[in-house]
Amino acid sequence: MTAAPIARVALAYVFGVAAGLLSVPVQVTLLLLFGAVAWPIRTSRRPLTLRAALVMTAAAGAVAGYGSSLKTIVGTSSPACDAAEVLTGRFTAPPLTDRARLVRADGCGALTVVLSPSGPTNFEWSSIAAGRTVRVRGRMRQGRNGPWFSATAIELGTDGGPGPVWQRFRWAAVRFRGELVRRIHHLYGDQAPLVTALTLARTEGLDRHVRDAFAGAGIAHLLAISGFHVGVVAGLVSAVLGRRFWGRRRTRLVAALVTSSYVALIGFPVSACRAALIFVLTSLSVSLGRVPSRWGALGLAALILLWIDPRELSNAGFQLSFAGAAGLVAWARPLEVWLIGRFGGRSVRVPRVLISGVAAGVAATVATLPFVAWHFQRVALLGIPATLVATPLVSLALPGSLLSVALSTVWLDGGAFMAGGVSVLLDALSAVARRSADTPIASAWLSSTSVLAGGAGVLFALWIARRPGVGARGRRRLMLLWVAIGIVGWPVLLGVEGRGSLDLWMIDVGQGDAIAIRSPAGSWMLIDAGPPSEAEIPAQPVVRTLRSLGVSTIDMLVLTHPDADHIGGVPGVLRSFRVRRVLDPSLPVGKQVYADVISAARIEAIPWTSARAGQRLSVDDVTVEVLHPSDSAVAAESRAGPGAEVNRVSVVLRVSWQDIDIVLTGDAYMDVEESLAEELGDIDILKVGHHGSLTSTSPTFLRATRPGHALISSGRSNRYGHPAPLVLSRLSDVGARIHRTDMHGTVKLRVSGDGRVRVDADR
């Protein structure tokens, strides 16, 4: 079978798996497959036998996708798994921070174990080795991204019997990798997380600011083990062996064996598996005296990986890896030839290596652009030049760090000396990432809806371009036109949609608060920004939600009080949007999260105003009135110093539009609510105080205000027990409709001019 049929078979299998994972109705899938077979054959280049083979492959992929989807739903969600208080299993990496991934021995999968602050103070968390059996005591909790385990006690267990060979190999590799991680930390200190990311695909402990810098510069792929890293390892092996003495074929086979062992050692990350499979397949072709087929190797690698685990298709890393590789195969060489023709002549002498790098960068960037925009809502504009600068540094740092670790096993001082030289390269690499990310034009933001619209435009343009009479130039112009209509036109529609009504989003941020309000004229207010997040800024809940809504400017940002669950996400918001002004109680506290917010606002030169009772502000025709705190309340808590109770100065707002009143209470206590009850009277929408805690939402306050809708922002299965059942009972007694992020996800309320309220929720 030639390369083209293999690639088509792989593509058919991908479509089938996608249909299964997306739970497309079986009847629809069968109808599409039947239509593909019955469609008239217009040319002899597509015989019926090949088409039937493709349809059968797609059907097999659909079966695998449906099975994997069912396994994901049923798999590890049994009550016994969710209610366990003692876990037995093995950590997949040394727990060098307060959290680590544990593979359970009871068949319930893997989950994150977090060392609880109430755990044993004399316990050395970092002394636990990866791959060794442990017993963990604690309590299962449910987070936004799945269950996790709060550990209060950990003890070493006894490893079982020999077990299957593959299991013994797996955990031996995990233990060996764990020892490498510890040795890297010993050699590189603070730079160890960056080295482990570059060499072992482990990102535990990697500072969030470092990840954000690499992502903003468009060189985050250098932190993931990919084809570039596999190529460096293969090149290093080839250079050591030397083709002159071993021969090309034998050298390729040995390099393939070494790179495969390296990928197995680091835990088989998808992008590395893809690159290693392609290298192994092409090496086998060379050893057999055949011309290696890049499309065939790429298609066969995709088939193998999806056959092992069809769920990988939904993984962003899998999509980006294969899209980038396909772009290189399809466009890198033609682009290189075109660039050489334009800039490689005698009049303009551009080095061939630079032209090749630009061609490869453009090809991979264009191919991965839709996937990057879809998953991260951000496209790096400086990714290609930053990659050209960073690639030589990584090409030297990667083998240097591997050699330093190997040398340290026999000569510790020699390994430390080499690590010192590699550290200089790492400092330069980090500086390139920071400088590039801090450039104003480093990246552009795109919402997922804009990506969908742009993709629809591309498909429509391709369909039109296939009509008779449309030439090559016409096809290019049509493509650009419809991409522009999709990407530019959709945000315009988002801005127009909802005009004339007041929209409120209670964003699901877990255990925290974040409420966005859009005025009928299209201006935006944000009240709090949720807790800190380890995710990259584009993936943080508030940033991701606002970007999907087409937000670019926030006219008013209100920080109700300086608790982390309300202001932890503010730095990401300030870096992502233009904020015109900030309003907060201005209570000086010694919390680091508040200092980070102040520093970020100072860098952005954002006007800062103290919120005090009696202030009336306007955003278009929406009135925002500050009801609390007073000067005396802030002064009293200021005198308390480090013991200040910030909830007592939580900002309380009344947002009014026409005859609609919305009251946002932050974490204010009952006494504050009751002091405002008579002034407020009946209200339409209430943001319930303190996540539904018993410290707020008194019966007196509810009887006086009688809210029609009650919004409660709390995390799923949170350890505080929010919202309290008694508070829910009080709200039900006054007839309030209750909307909760822990049950409903992000909740949207649309208030029309006649006072009607429409409610939508994620789930």
C-alpha positions in Angstrom: 0.0 0.0 0.0 1.4 3.4 -0.9 1.7 6.4 1.3 -1.6 8.1 0.2 -3.8 5.1 1.1 -2.2 4.8 4.5 -2.8 8.4 5.2 -6.4 8.1 4.1 -7.0 5.1 6.2 -5.6 6.9 9.2 -7.8 9.9 8.5 -10.9 7.7 8.2 -10.1 6.0 11.5 -9.6 9.5 13.1 -13.1 10.6 11.8 -14.6 7.4 13.2 -13.0 7.8 16.6 -14.1 11.4 16.7 -17.7 10.5 16.0 -17.6 7.9 18.9 -15.9 10.3 21.4 -18.4 13.0 20.5 -21.3 10.5 21.0 -22.7 11.2 17.6 -25.9 9.2 17.3 -25.3 5.7 15.9 -28.0 6.2 13.3 -26.3 9.4 12.0 -22.9 7.7 11.9 -24.3 4.7 10.0 -26.1 7.0 7.5 -22.9 8.9 6.9 -21.0 5.7 6.3 -23.6 4.4 3.9 -23.6 7.7 2.0 -19.8 7.5 1.7 -20.1 4.1 0.0 -23.1 5.0 -2.2 -21.8 8.4 -3.4 -21.2 8.2 -7.2 -17.6 7.6 -8.2 -16.6 10.3 -10.6 -13.0 9.3 -11.4 -11.1 6.0 -11.6 -8.6 7.3 -9.0 -10.9 6.4 -6.2 -12.0 2.8 -6.7 -14.9 1.3 -4.8 -12.7 -1.2 -3.0 -10.5 1.6 -1.4 -13.6 3.6 -0.5 -15.2 0.5 1.1 -11.9 -0.1 3.0 -12.0 3.5 4.3 -15.6 3.2 5.4 -14.9 0.0 7.2 -11.9 1.7 8.9 -14.1 4.6 9.9 -16.7 2.2 11.3 -13.9 0.4 13.4 -12.8 3.8 14.7 -16.4 4.7 15.6 -16.7 1.5 17.6 -13.5 2.2 19.4 -14.6 5.8 20.1 -18.0 4.7 21.5 -16.3 2.1 23.6 -13.8 4.6 25.0 -16.5 7.1 25.7 -18.5 4.6 27.6 -15.4 3.5 29.5 -14.8 7.1 30.5 -18.3 7.5 31.8 -18.6 4.2 33.7 -14.9 3.5 34.4 -13.9 4.8 37.8 -17.0 6.5 39.0 -18.2 3.8 41.4 -19.3 4.8 44.9 -16.5 2.6 46.3 -13.9 4.6 44.4 -15.4 8.0 45.4 -15.8 7.2 49.1 -12.4 5.6 49.8 -10.6 7.0 52.9 -7.5 4.9 52.5 -5.7 4.6 49.2 -3.0 2.1 48.2 -1.0 2.8 45.1 2.2 4.2 43.7 3.2 7.8 42.9 4.2 8.3 39.2 6.8 11.0 40.1 8.7 12.1 43.2 6.3 14.3 45.3 8.7 17.3 45.4 5.8 19.7 46.1 2.6 19.4 48.2 0.9 17.3 45.5 1.6 14.3 43.3 -0.1 11.9 41.0 -1.1 8.5 42.5 -2.0 5.3 40.5 -4.4 3.4 42.7 -4.0 -0.3 43.2 -7.7 -1.0 43.4 -8.3 -0.4 39.7 -10.0 3.0 40.2 -7.4 4.8 38.0 -5.2 7.7 39.0 -5.8 11.0 40.9 -3.9 13.8 42.5 -3.0 13.5 46.1 -2.6 16.8 48.0 -0.8 16.9 51.4 -3.4 18.6 53.7 -2.2 21.5 55.9 -3.6 19.6 58.8 -1.4 16.6 58.0 1.6 15.5 60.1 4.1 18.3 60.5 7.0 16.0 61.0 6.4 14.0 57.8 8.9 14.4 55.0 6.7 14.5 52.0 9.7 14.6 49.6 11.2 11.4 51.1 8.6 9.2 49.3 10.1 7.5 46.2 8.2 7.3 42.9 7.1 3.8 42.0 7.0 2.4 45.5 3.8 1.2 47.2 2.3 3.7 49.7 -0.8 3.9 51.8 -2.5 7.3 52.0 -5.2 8.2 54.5 -7.4 11.2 54.1 -10.6 12.3 52.4 -11.8 12.3 48.8 -12.8 15.6 47.4 -14.4 16.7 44.1 -12.7 19.6 42.2 -13.5 21.4 39.0 -11.4 19.1 37.0 -12.2 15.8 38.7 -11.7 14.2 42.1 -8.6 14.7 44.3 -7.5 13.3 47.6 -6.7 15.4 50.7 -4.0 13.4 52.5 -3.6 13.5 56.3 -1.2 10.6 56.7 1.1 8.6 54.4 3.0 5.5 55.2 5.2 3.2 53.1 3.5 0.0 52.0 4.8 -3.4 50.9 5.2 -4.1 47.2 3.2 -7.1 46.0 4.4 -10.1 44.1 6.3 -10.1 40.9 3.3 -9.4 38.8 3.2 -9.1 34.9 6.4 -8.3 33.2 5.1 -5.1 31.7 4.0 -3.9 35.1 7.5 -4.6 36.6 9.1 -2.8 33.6 6.7 0.2 34.1 7.4 0.7 37.7 11.1 0.1 37.3 11.1 2.9 34.7 9.1 5.1 37.1 11.6 4.5 39.9 14.6 5.1 37.6 13.0 8.3 36.3 12.3 9.4 39.9 15.9 9.1 40.8 16.9 11.1 37.8 14.5 13.9 38.9 16.1 14.0 42.3 19.6 14.1 40.8 18.5 16.9 38.5 17.2 18.8 41.5 20.5 18.3 43.3 22.5 19.5 40.3 20.4 22.4 39.1 18.5 23.7 42.2 16.0 26.4 41.2 16.4 25.6 37.5 15.6 21.9 38.0 11.9 22.1 37.1 12.9 23.7 33.7 15.5 20.9 33.1 13.0 18.1 34.0 10.5 19.6 31.6 13.1 19.7 28.8 14.5 16.3 29.4 11.9 14.1 31.1 8.6 15.8 30.2 7.9 16.4 33.9 6.4 19.9 34.7 5.8 19.4 38.4 7.1 22.4 40.3 7.6 24.5 37.1 6.8 28.1 38.1 3.5 29.4 36.6 5.2 32.6 35.4 7.8 30.5 33.5 5.0 28.5 31.8 3.1 31.7 30.9 6.3 33.3 29.5 7.0 30.3 27.2 3.3 30.2 26.2 3.2 33.9 25.5 6.3 33.8 23.4 5.0 30.9 21.4 7.7 28.5 22.4 5.8 26.3 24.9 6.4 23.4 22.5 10.1 23.4 23.6 9.0 22.4 27.1 7.2 19.3 25.8 9.1 16.3 24.6 8.4 16.3 20.8 9.9 15.6 17.5 12.6 18.2 18.0 13.8 16.6 21.3 13.7 13.1 19.7 15.6 14.5 16.7 18.3 15.9 19.1 18.7 12.6 20.9 18.8 10.7 17.6 21.4 13.2 16.2 23.5 12.9 19.3 23.5 9.1 19.0 24.4 9.3 15.3 27.2 11.7 16.0 28.7 9.4 18.7 28.5 6.3 16.5 29.5 7.9 13.3 28.0 6.7 10.0 31.4 6.2 8.4 32.3 3.2 10.6 28.8 1.8 11.3 27.1 2.6 8.0 23.9 4.6 7.5 21.5 1.7 7.9 23.0 0.3 11.1 23.4 3.8 12.6 19.7 4.6 12.0 18.6 1.3 13.6 20.7 1.9 16.7 19.5 5.5 16.9 15.9 4.3 16.6 16.5 1.8 19.5 18.0 4.5 21.7 15.3 7.0 21.1 12.6 4.4 21.7 14.3 3.6 25.0 14.4 7.3 25.9 10.7 7.7 25.1 9.9 4.7 27.3 12.0 6.0 30.1 10.2 9.4 30.2 6.8 7.7 30.3 5.6 7.6 26.7 4.3 11.2 26.2 2.2 11.3 23.1 4.2 13.8 21.1 7.4 11.9 21.8 5.7 8.6 20.9 4.6 10.1 17.6 8.1 11.3 16.8 9.7 8.1 17.9 7.3 5.9 15.8 7.9 8.0 12.7 11.7 7.8 13.3 11.5 4.0 13.8 9.3 3.4 10.8 11.6 5.5 8.5 14.7 3.8 9.9 13.2 0.4 9.1 12.5 1.7 5.5 16.1 2.8 5.2 17.4 -0.5 6.5 15.3 -2.4 4.0 16.6 -0.2 1.2 13.3 1.6 0.5 12.6 5.3 0.3 11.0 6.4 3.5 7.4 7.7 3.2 6.7 10.6 5.5 2.9 10.5 5.0 2.9 6.8 5.5 4.9 7.0 8.7 2.7 9.8 10.1 -0.5 7.9 9.3 0.7 4.6 10.7 1.9 6.4 13.9 -1.5 7.9 14.3 -3.2 4.5 13.8 -1.0 2.8 16.3 -1.5 5.5 19.0 -5.2 5.6 18.6 -5.5 1.9 18.5 -3.8 1.8 21.9 -6.0 4.5 23.4 -8.7 6.2 21.2 -9.2 8.8 23.9 -5.9 10.4 23.0 -7.7 12.1 20.1 -9.4 14.5 22.4 -6.0 15.4 24.0 -4.7 18.9 22.9 -1.1 17.6 22.9 -2.1 14.8 20.4 -3.9 17.2 18.1 -1.1 19.8 18.2 1.6 17.1 17.7 0.1 15.6 14.6 -1.2 18.8 13.1 2.4 20.3 13.4 3.9 17.2 11.9 1.4 17.2 9.0 2.2 20.9 8.3 5.9 20.1 8.1 5.3 17.2 5.7 2.9 19.1 3.5 4.3 22.6 3.4 7.8 22.9 4.8 9.6 21.8 1.6 7.5 23.9 -0.8 7.9 26.9 1.4 11.7 26.4 1.6 12.0 26.2 -2.2 9.9 29.3 -2.6 11.9 31.2 0.0 15.2 30.1 -1.6 13.9 31.4 -4.9 13.1 34.8 -3.4 15.9 35.3 -0.8 18.6 32.7 -1.6 19.9 34.3 -4.7 23.1 36.3 -5.2 21.4 39.7 -4.6 19.9 38.7 -1.3 22.1 36.2 0.6 20.2 34.6 3.4 21.7 31.5 5.1 20.1 28.3 4.0 19.7 27.1 7.6 17.8 30.3 8.4 15.5 29.8 5.4 14.9 26.2 6.4 14.0 27.2 10.0 11.6 29.9 8.8 9.9 27.5 6.4 9.5 24.8 9.1 8.3 27.3 11.6 5.7 28.8 9.3 4.4 25.4 8.1 4.0 24.0 11.7 2.5 27.3 13.0 -0.1 27.5 10.2 -1.1 23.9 10.7 -1.5 24.2 14.5 -3.1 27.6 14.4 -6.7 26.4 14.6 -5.9 24.0 17.4 -3.9 26.5 19.5 -6.7 29.1 19.1 -9.4 26.6 20.0 -7.7 25.2 23.1 -5.9 28.3 24.5 -7.8 31.3 22.9 -4.4 32.8 22.1 -2.1 32.8 19.1 1.5 33.8 19.5 2.6 36.3 16.8 6.3 36.2 17.7 6.5 32.4 17.9 8.6 31.9 14.7 11.3 34.5 15.5 11.4 33.4 19.2 11.7 29.8 18.1 14.6 30.6 15.8 16.4 32.2 18.8 15.5 29.6 21.4 16.1 26.5 19.3 19.9 26.7 19.3 19.8 27.2 23.1 17.7 24.1 23.6 19.8 22.1 21.1 22.8 22.7 23.4 21.0 22.6 26.8 19.2 19.3 26.1 22.2 17.1 25.5 24.2 19.1 28.0 21.8 18.4 30.8 21.5 14.7 29.9 25.3 14.4 29.8 25.7 16.3 33.1 23.3 13.8 34.8 25.0 10.8 33.3 28.5 12.2 34.3 27.3 12.9 37.9 26.6 9.2 38.5 30.4 8.5 38.2 31.9 11.9 38.9 29.7 14.2 40.9 32.0 17.3 40.7 32.3 16.9 36.9 28.5 16.7 36.5 28.1 19.8 38.7 30.7 21.6 36.6 28.9 20.8 33.4 25.5 21.7 35.0 26.9 25.1 35.7 27.6 25.6 31.9 24.1 24.4 31.0 22.6 26.8 33.6 23.9 29.7 31.5 22.1 28.4 28.5 18.9 28.0 30.6 19.2 31.6 31.9 19.4 32.8 28.3 16.4 30.6 27.2 14.3 32.0 30.1 15.3 35.5 29.1 14.3 35.0 25.5 10.9 33.7 26.7 10.3 36.6 29.1 11.4 39.3 26.6 9.3 37.9 23.8 6.2 37.4 26.0 6.5 41.0 27.4 6.5 42.5 23.9 3.1 44.2 23.3 2.5 42.4 20.0 3.6 39.0 21.4 0.2 37.4 21.0 -3.3 37.9 19.8 -6.5 36.6 21.5 -9.2 34.6 19.7 -12.3 33.2 21.2 -13.3 29.6 20.5 -16.4 30.8 18.7 -14.2 32.9 16.4 -12.2 29.8 15.7 -15.4 27.9 14.8 -16.5 30.7 12.6 -13.2 31.0 10.9 -13.1 27.2 10.3 -16.6 27.3 8.8 -15.4 30.1 6.6 -12.5 28.0 5.4 -14.7 25.0 4.6 -17.2 27.2 2.7 -14.4 28.8 0.8 -13.0 25.4 -0.1 -16.4 24.2 -1.3 -16.8 27.3 -3.5 -13.2 27.0 -4.8 -13.9 23.6 -6.2 -16.6 25.0 -8.6 -15.6 25.0 -12.3 -14.1 28.3 -13.5 -12.4 29.3 -10.2 -8.7 29.6 -10.7 -5.8 29.4 -8.2 -5.8 33.1 -7.5 -9.6 33.1 -7.0 -9.3 30.3 -4.5 -6.7 32.2 -2.4 -8.8 35.3 -2.4 -12.0 33.4 -1.4 -10.1 31.7 1.4 -8.8 35.0 2.8 -12.2 36.6 2.4 -14.2 33.9 4.3 -11.6 33.5 7.0 -11.7 37.3 7.6 -15.5 37.1 7.7 -15.4 34.3 10.2 -12.7 35.7 12.5 -13.6 39.4 12.3 -17.3 39.1 11.8 -18.1 36.8 14.7 -16.8 39.2 17.4 -18.9 41.9 15.8 -21.9 39.7 16.1 -21.0 38.9 19.7 -20.9 42.6 20.5 -24.3 43.2 18.8 -25.9 40.2 20.4 -27.6 41.0 23.7 -27.8 44.7 23.2 -30.8 46.2 24.9 -30.7 43.8 27.8 -28.6 43.5 31.0 -26.6 40.3 31.1 -25.0 38.8 34.2 -22.6 35.8 34.3 -21.8 34.0 37.6 -18.6 32.3 36.4 -17.8 28.9 37.8 -14.4 29.4 39.4 -14.6 26.6 41.9 -14.5 27.8 45.6 -14.5 31.5 44.9 -16.4 34.4 43.4 -16.4 36.1 40.0 -19.4 37.9 38.4 -19.4 39.6 35.0 -22.1 42.1 34.0 -22.6 43.6 30.6 -24.6 46.8 30.2 -27.3 47.1 27.5 -24.8 49.3 25.6 -22.0 46.7 25.7 -19.8 47.9 28.5 -18.4 45.4 31.0 -18.0 45.2 34.8 -16.2 42.4 36.7 -16.8 41.8 40.4 -14.0 39.7 41.8 -11.9 37.3 39.7 -11.9 34.0 41.5 -9.0 32.1 43.3 -5.4 31.7 42.0 -5.0 29.2 39.2 -2.1 27.0 38.2 -3.4 27.0 34.7 -1.9 29.2 32.0 -3.5 32.6 31.8 -5.6 31.8 28.7 -7.0 28.7 30.4 -8.0 30.4 33.7 -11.8 30.3 34.2 -12.5 34.1 34.2 -10.1 34.9 31.3 -11.4 32.0 29.2 -15.0 32.9 29.8 -14.6 36.6 29.1 -12.6 35.9 26.0 -15.3 33.5 24.7 -17.8 36.4 25.1 -15.6 38.7 23.0 -14.5 41.0 25.9 -11.5 43.2 25.3 -12.1 46.1 27.8 -13.4 46.0 31.4 -14.8 49.4 32.3 -14.9 48.6 36.1 -13.2 45.9 38.1 -14.5 45.6 41.7 -12.6 43.7 44.3 -14.9 43.1 47.2 -12.1 42.3 49.7 -8.5 41.0 49.6 -9.2 37.2 50.1 -7.4 34.9 47.7 -10.7 33.2 46.5 -11.9 36.6 45.3 -8.8 38.3 43.9 -6.4 35.5 43.2 -7.3 35.6 39.5 -6.9 39.3 39.1 -3.3 39.3 37.8 -4.4 37.2 34.9 -7.3 39.5 34.2 -5.1 42.6 34.2 -2.6 41.0 31.8 -5.4 39.8 29.5 -7.8 42.8 29.2 -7.7 46.6 29.3 -9.1 47.6 32.7 -10.2 51.2 33.0 -10.5 51.4 36.8 -10.4 49.3 39.9 -12.5 49.7 43.0 -11.8 48.0 46.3 -12.0 48.7 50.1 -8.3 49.7 50.2 -7.7 47.8 53.4 -3.9 47.4 53.8 -3.2 43.7 54.6 -0.1 41.7 54.5 -1.3 39.0 52.2 1.0 38.1 49.3 -1.9 37.7 46.9 -3.0 41.3 47.5 0.5 42.5 47.0 0.6 40.7 43.7 -2.6 42.4 42.6 -1.3 45.9 43.6 2.0 45.2 41.7 0.2 44.1 38.6 -2.1 47.1 38.6 0.8 49.5 39.1 2.6 47.9 36.1 -0.5 48.4 34.0 -1.0 52.0 35.3 -4.6 51.4 36.2 -6.5 54.0 38.2 -7.4 52.7 41.7 -10.3 54.0 43.8 -11.3 53.3 47.4 -14.9 51.9 47.7 -16.9 53.8 50.3 -20.6 53.7 51.2 -22.6 56.4 49.4 -20.6 56.4 46.2 -22.7 56.3 43.0 -21.0 55.3 39.7 -22.4 54.9 36.2 -21.5 52.4 33.5 -23.6 53.6 30.5 -27.1 53.7 31.8 -26.4 51.2 34.6 -26.1 52.7 38.1 -23.6 51.1 40.6 -24.1 52.2 44.2 -21.6 51.3 47.0 -23.6 50.4 50.2 -20.6 49.2 52.3 -18.0 49.6 53.8 -17.9 52.9 55.6 -14.8 54.9 56.5 -15.3 53.9 60.2 -15.5 50.2 59.3 -12.3 50.3 57.3 -10.5 52.3 60.0 -11.5 49.8 62.7 -10.1 46.9 60.7 -7.0 48.8 59.8 -6.2 49.3 63.6 -6.5 45.5 64.0 -3.3 45.1 61.9 -2.5 41.5 60.9 -5.6 40.3 62.8 -7.9 42.3 60.5 -11.1 40.5 59.5 -11.4 41.5 55.8 -14.9 40.1 55.4 -16.2 42.9 57.6 -15.2 45.5 55.0 -16.4 43.4 52.0 -17.8 45.7 49.4 -21.6 45.5 49.0 -23.0 46.8 45.7 -26.5 47.6 44.3 -26.5 47.5 40.5 -29.7 49.1 39.1 -31.0 49.3 35.6 -34.5 50.6 34.9 -36.6 48.9 37.6 -34.2 46.0 38.2 -32.1 45.8 41.4 -29.1 43.4 41.7 -27.4 43.2 45.1 -23.9 41.8 45.3 -22.8 41.2 48.9 -19.3 39.7 48.6 -18.5 37.9 51.9 -20.4 40.5 54.1 -21.7 39.2 57.4 -25.3 39.2 58.7 -24.9 42.4 60.7 -24.0 44.3 57.5 -26.8 42.8 55.6 -29.4 43.6 58.3 -28.2 47.2 58.5 -29.0 47.6 54.8 -32.2 45.5 54.7 -34.7 48.4 55.1 -32.8 50.6 52.7 -32.8 47.9 50.0 -36.4 46.8 50.1 -37.4 44.1 47.5 -34.7 43.1 45.1 -34.7 41.0 42.0 -31.3 39.2 42.1 -29.1 38.5 45.1 -25.5 37.3 45.1 -25.7 35.2 48.3 -23.0 36.3 50.7 -19.9 34.2 51.6 -20.7 31.3 49.2 -23.8 30.3 51.2 -22.1 30.2 54.6 -24.1 30.5 57.8 -22.3 33.8 58.5 -24.5 35.5 55.9 -28.0 35.5 54.5 -30.0 36.0 57.7 -33.7 35.4 57.8 -34.3 39.1 58.7 -32.4 40.2 55.6 -34.3 37.8 53.3 -37.7 38.7 54.6 -37.0 42.4 54.0 -35.5 42.0 50.5 -37.3 38.8 49.2 -35.0 38.2 46.2 -36.5 36.6 43.1 -33.2 34.9 42.1 -30.3 33.8 44.4 -26.8 33.2 43.1 -24.4 31.0 45.0 -20.8 30.6 43.9 -19.1 27.6 45.5 -16.9 24.7 44.6 -18.1 21.1 44.2 -17.8 19.0 47.3 -15.8 21.9 49.0 -14.4 21.3 52.5 -16.3 24.1 54.0 -19.7 22.6 53.4 -20.9 25.6 51.3 -23.7 26.3 50.7 -25.2 25.5 54.2 -28.5 23.6 54.1 -30.0 26.1 56.5 -29.2 28.9 54.1 -30.8 27.0 51.2 -33.9 26.5 53.3 -34.1 30.2 54.1 -33.9 31.1 50.4 -36.6 28.6 49.5 -38.8 29.9 52.3 -38.9 33.4 50.6 -39.5 31.9 47.2 -36.1 32.6 45.6 -34.9 30.6 42.6 -31.5 29.2 43.6 -28.7 28.9 41.1 -25.4 27.3 42.1 -22.1 27.0 40.3 -21.3 23.7 42.1 -24.4 22.2 40.5 -25.1 24.3 37.4 -21.6 25.5 36.4 -21.4 29.0 34.9 -24.9 30.6 35.2 -26.1 33.4 32.9 -29.0 35.7 33.6 -30.4 38.0 30.9 -32.6 40.8 32.1 -34.8 42.3 29.5 -36.3 45.8 29.5 -39.7 44.6 30.8 -38.1 43.0 33.8 -38.2 39.4 32.7 -35.2 37.3 33.7 -34.0 34.4 31.5 -31.6 31.9 33.1 -29.2 29.6 31.3 -26.5 27.3 32.8 -23.6 25.1 31.6 -25.1 22.0 33.1 
